Amino acid sequence: MPLNILTIGGSRNIGYFSSVRFLASGATVTFLLRSPSVFNKDETIQPYIKSGKARLVKGDALVIEDVRRSWEEAGKDGKVDVLLFTVGGTPKFTITKGFVIDPVNLVTQSLLNALITLPKDEPEPRIVTISSIGLSRTSHAALPLPLKPLYGYLLQVPHKDKLGAERVISHVAGWTWNTKEDGEPGEEIMGSDDWTKREGLPSNGSLKKILVVCPALLTDGECLAEKEDKKSGKPAYRVLAGELRGWTVSRKDVAHFVADAVLNHWDEFENKQVSIAY
């Protein structure tokens, strides 16, 4: 039976490319978008909009009622099978802080909103989120040496936000969090209140159908997996549960993995955090 998917952060990049693959598989995809007009001239998405397979909900992931409304819209024809969460801001460069996003906790707070508004009387959906390699001290230590300054300085602000999102996932999934090595994300990311006690947030360890994907440095390259599949049948990228030493991977190849994992290999990747790189 075709999947029913809610995509938050799917206007571009990994969320967009993954959603297109899901639509091509026959799935229904509901997009929460600040500007639904982003698809007005999109020749790939438009046929799905006209057929009703792609639904557009205007709203902001930082506004909890907008997120709640997106769940309701996605659930009109039955339970939501998959939440694809790929929120990420557009970074701006500053001399003192490297690349920054506004607000600095965009990803973490949007994810909290998505989890707080999970339909309470429905089966647990599969949840796929996109993070990054090199966020924690342990993961940073596994980076190739030339990439460490990039991750430690230029990307430190958006990566603090993604680390906050990983902390949230760790809590609801019941995964071990290495506080001694990685510390706890600060109030500027998690909020001034005790975020673990926010009303509606799933309790510690209550969600099990989760996949966190941590790509290497992202590029705008083509989907090499499609070419390799046709030529040799060998995978174009490597995927490993835990830390993976790698340089880059294209957004389209990450989307290829996300769609393949959800559609064909969920039992293999459920309840795991994986790294992906060439």
C-alpha positions as CSV (number, residue, x, y, z in Angstrom):
1,M,0.0,0.0,0.0
2,P,1.4,3.4,-0.9
3,L,2.8,5.4,2.0
4,N,1.4,8.6,3.5
5,I,4.2,11.0,4.2
6,L,4.5,14.3,6.0
7,T,7.6,16.3,4.9
8,I,8.8,19.2,7.0
9,G,11.6,21.1,5.3
10,G,11.0,19.7,1.9
11,S,11.1,22.9,-0.3
12,R,14.6,22.1,-1.4
13,N,17.7,19.9,-1.1
14,I,17.5,16.5,0.7
15,G,13.9,16.9,1.7
16,Y,12.8,17.9,-1.8
17,F,14.8,15.2,-3.6
18,S,13.6,12.5,-1.1
19,S,10.0,13.6,-1.5
20,V,10.2,13.4,-5.2
21,R,11.4,9.9,-5.0
22,F,8.5,9.0,-2.6
23,L,6.0,10.6,-4.9
24,A,7.4,8.6,-7.8
25,S,6.9,5.4,-5.7
26,G,3.1,6.2,-5.4
27,A,3.2,7.8,-2.0
28,T,1.1,10.8,-0.9
29,V,3.3,13.6,0.4
30,T,2.1,16.5,2.4
31,F,4.6,19.5,2.5
32,L,4.6,22.1,5.3
33,L,5.9,25.2,3.5
34,R,6.4,28.8,4.5
35,S,5.9,29.7,0.8
36,P,3.8,27.1,-1.2
37,S,4.5,29.3,-4.2
38,V,8.0,27.7,-4.3
39,F,6.5,24.9,-6.4
40,N,4.5,27.1,-8.8
41,K,6.8,26.6,-11.7
42,D,8.2,23.2,-10.6
43,E,7.4,20.9,-13.5
44,T,8.3,17.8,-11.4
45,I,6.0,18.5,-8.5
46,Q,3.1,20.2,-10.4
47,P,1.6,16.9,-11.8
48,Y,1.5,15.5,-8.3
49,I,-0.2,18.6,-6.9
50,K,-2.8,18.4,-9.7
51,S,-3.5,14.7,-9.0
52,G,-3.7,15.3,-5.2
53,K,-0.7,13.2,-4.4
54,A,1.3,16.2,-3.3
55,R,-0.5,18.5,-0.8
56,L,0.8,21.9,0.2
57,V,0.2,23.4,3.7
58,K,1.2,26.9,4.3
59,G,2.9,27.3,7.6
60,D,6.1,27.7,9.7
61,A,7.7,24.8,11.5
62,L,8.5,27.2,14.4
63,V,4.8,27.8,14.9
64,I,3.4,24.8,16.8
65,E,-0.2,25.3,15.5
66,D,1.1,25.3,11.9
67,V,2.8,22.0,12.5
68,R,-0.3,20.5,14.2
69,R,-2.3,21.6,11.2
70,S,0.1,19.9,8.8
71,W,-0.3,16.6,10.7
72,E,-4.1,17.0,10.5
73,E,-4.0,17.7,6.8
74,A,-1.6,14.8,6.1
75,G,-3.9,12.5,8.1
76,K,-7.1,13.3,6.3
77,D,-7.0,10.0,4.3
78,G,-5.5,7.8,7.0
79,K,-2.6,7.6,9.4
80,V,0.7,9.2,8.6
81,D,3.3,6.5,7.9
82,V,6.4,8.6,7.7
83,L,7.6,11.9,9.0
84,L,10.5,13.2,6.9
85,F,12.1,16.0,8.9
86,T,14.8,17.9,6.9
87,V,14.5,21.5,8.3
88,G,17.6,23.6,7.8
89,G,18.1,27.3,7.5
90,T,19.9,29.3,4.9
91,P,23.3,30.1,6.5
92,K,24.8,33.6,6.3
93,F,28.5,34.1,6.7
94,T,30.0,36.3,9.5
95,I,33.7,37.0,10.2
96,T,33.4,36.2,14.0
97,K,31.1,33.2,13.9
98,G,31.4,31.6,10.5
99,F,28.1,30.6,9.0
100,V,25.0,31.4,11.1
101,I,21.3,30.7,10.8
102,D,18.4,32.8,12.2
103,P,17.1,31.7,14.7
104,V,20.1,29.8,15.9
105,N,17.8,27.0,17.2
106,L,15.7,26.6,14.1
107,V,16.2,22.9,13.6
108,T,15.9,21.9,17.3
109,Q,12.7,23.9,18.0
110,S,11.1,22.8,14.8
111,L,11.8,19.2,15.6
112,L,10.4,19.6,19.1
113,N,7.2,21.1,17.6
114,A,6.9,18.1,15.2
115,L,7.3,15.6,18.0
116,I,5.0,17.4,20.4
117,T,2.2,17.4,17.8
118,L,2.5,13.8,16.9
119,P,-1.0,12.3,16.6
120,K,-1.7,10.7,19.9
121,D,-4.3,8.1,18.9
122,E,-2.5,6.8,15.8
123,P,0.2,4.2,15.4
124,E,3.8,5.6,15.7
125,P,5.0,6.8,12.3
126,R,8.5,6.2,11.0
127,I,10.6,9.3,11.6
128,V,13.6,10.2,9.5
129,T,15.7,13.2,10.3
130,I,18.9,14.6,8.7
131,S,21.8,15.6,10.9
132,S,25.5,15.7,10.1
133,I,28.8,14.0,10.8
134,G,31.3,15.9,13.0
135,L,28.8,17.3,15.5
136,S,29.8,15.7,18.8
137,R,33.3,15.5,20.1
138,T,33.5,11.8,19.3
139,S,32.2,12.4,15.7
140,H,34.4,15.5,15.2
141,A,37.5,13.4,16.2
142,A,36.7,11.0,13.3
143,L,36.7,13.7,10.7
144,P,39.5,13.9,8.1
145,L,42.0,16.4,9.4
146,P,41.5,19.1,6.7
147,L,37.8,19.2,7.5
148,K,38.1,19.8,11.2
149,P,38.6,23.7,10.9
150,L,35.6,23.9,8.6
151,Y,33.4,22.0,11.1
152,G,35.0,23.6,14.2
153,Y,34.7,27.2,13.0
154,L,32.7,27.9,9.8
155,L,29.8,25.5,10.6
156,Q,29.8,25.6,14.4
157,V,26.6,27.6,14.8
158,P,24.3,25.5,12.6
159,H,26.0,22.4,13.9
160,K,25.1,23.3,17.5
161,D,21.5,23.4,16.4
162,K,21.7,20.0,14.7
163,L,23.4,18.6,17.9
164,G,20.4,19.9,19.8
165,A,18.1,18.1,17.5
166,E,20.2,14.9,18.0
167,R,19.8,15.4,21.7
168,V,16.0,15.5,21.3
169,I,16.0,12.4,19.2
170,S,18.2,10.6,21.8
171,H,15.7,11.4,24.5
172,V,12.5,10.3,22.8
173,A,14.3,7.2,21.3
174,G,15.9,6.3,24.6
175,W,19.4,6.3,23.2
176,T,22.4,6.8,25.4
177,W,23.7,10.3,25.4
178,N,27.4,10.8,26.3
179,T,27.0,13.8,28.6
180,K,30.6,13.5,29.8
181,E,32.1,13.7,26.3
182,D,29.5,15.8,24.5
183,G,27.9,17.8,27.2
184,E,24.3,19.2,27.0
185,P,23.3,21.8,24.4
186,G,22.7,25.2,26.0
187,E,19.6,27.2,26.6
188,E,20.1,29.2,23.4
189,I,19.4,25.9,21.5
190,M,17.1,23.9,23.8
191,G,15.1,26.8,25.4
192,S,15.0,28.3,28.9
193,D,12.6,25.8,30.3
194,D,13.1,22.0,30.9
195,W,12.6,20.9,27.3
196,T,12.1,17.2,28.4
197,K,8.9,18.2,30.2
198,R,7.3,20.2,27.4
199,E,3.6,19.2,27.2
200,G,3.0,16.6,24.5
201,L,6.7,15.6,24.0
202,P,6.9,11.8,23.8
203,S,8.5,10.3,26.9
204,N,12.0,9.0,27.2
205,G,12.5,5.9,25.1
206,S,8.9,5.9,23.8
207,L,9.6,6.2,20.1
208,K,11.4,3.3,18.3
209,K,10.8,3.9,14.6
210,I,13.5,6.4,14.1
211,L,16.3,6.8,11.6
212,V,18.9,9.7,11.9
213,V,21.0,10.2,8.8
214,C,24.3,12.0,9.2
215,P,25.9,12.9,5.9
216,A,29.5,14.0,5.2
217,L,30.0,17.5,3.8
218,L,27.1,18.0,1.4
219,T,27.6,18.9,-2.3
220,D,25.2,19.7,-5.1
221,G,26.5,16.9,-7.3
222,E,24.5,14.4,-9.2
223,C,23.0,11.1,-7.8
224,L,25.9,8.8,-8.4
225,A,24.0,5.8,-7.0
226,E,21.7,5.7,-10.1
227,K,24.7,5.6,-12.4
228,E,26.5,3.0,-10.3
229,D,23.4,0.8,-10.1
230,K,23.2,0.7,-13.8
231,K,26.9,0.1,-14.4
232,S,28.1,-2.4,-11.8
233,G,25.4,-2.8,-9.2
234,K,27.9,-1.6,-6.5
235,P,26.7,1.2,-4.1
236,A,28.1,4.7,-4.9
237,Y,28.2,5.7,-1.2
238,R,29.0,4.0,2.1
239,V,26.5,3.8,5.0
240,L,27.6,2.8,8.5
241,A,25.8,2.8,11.9
242,G,28.0,5.0,14.0
243,E,31.0,7.1,12.9
244,L,32.2,6.9,9.3
245,R,35.3,8.7,8.1
246,G,34.4,10.4,4.9
247,W,34.8,13.6,2.9
248,T,31.7,14.4,1.0
249,V,28.4,13.1,-0.4
250,S,25.8,14.8,-2.6
251,R,22.4,15.8,-1.4
252,K,20.8,13.7,-4.2
253,D,22.7,10.6,-3.0
254,V,21.5,11.2,0.5
255,A,17.9,11.4,-0.8
256,H,18.5,8.2,-2.7
257,F,19.5,6.5,0.5
258,V,16.6,7.9,2.5
259,A,14.0,6.8,0.0
260,D,15.6,3.3,-0.4
261,A,15.9,2.9,3.4
262,V,12.2,3.8,3.9
263,L,10.8,1.9,1.0
264,N,13.0,-1.2,0.9
265,H,15.2,-1.6,4.0
266,W,13.4,-0.2,7.0
267,D,14.0,-3.2,9.2
268,E,17.8,-2.8,8.6
269,F,17.9,0.8,9.6
270,E,15.1,1.3,12.1
271,N,16.1,2.8,15.5
272,K,19.6,3.7,14.3
273,Q,21.8,6.7,13.6
274,V,23.9,6.2,10.5
275,S,26.6,8.1,8.7
276,I,26.8,8.3,4.9
277,A,29.7,9.4,2.7
278,Y,31.5,8.4,-0.5
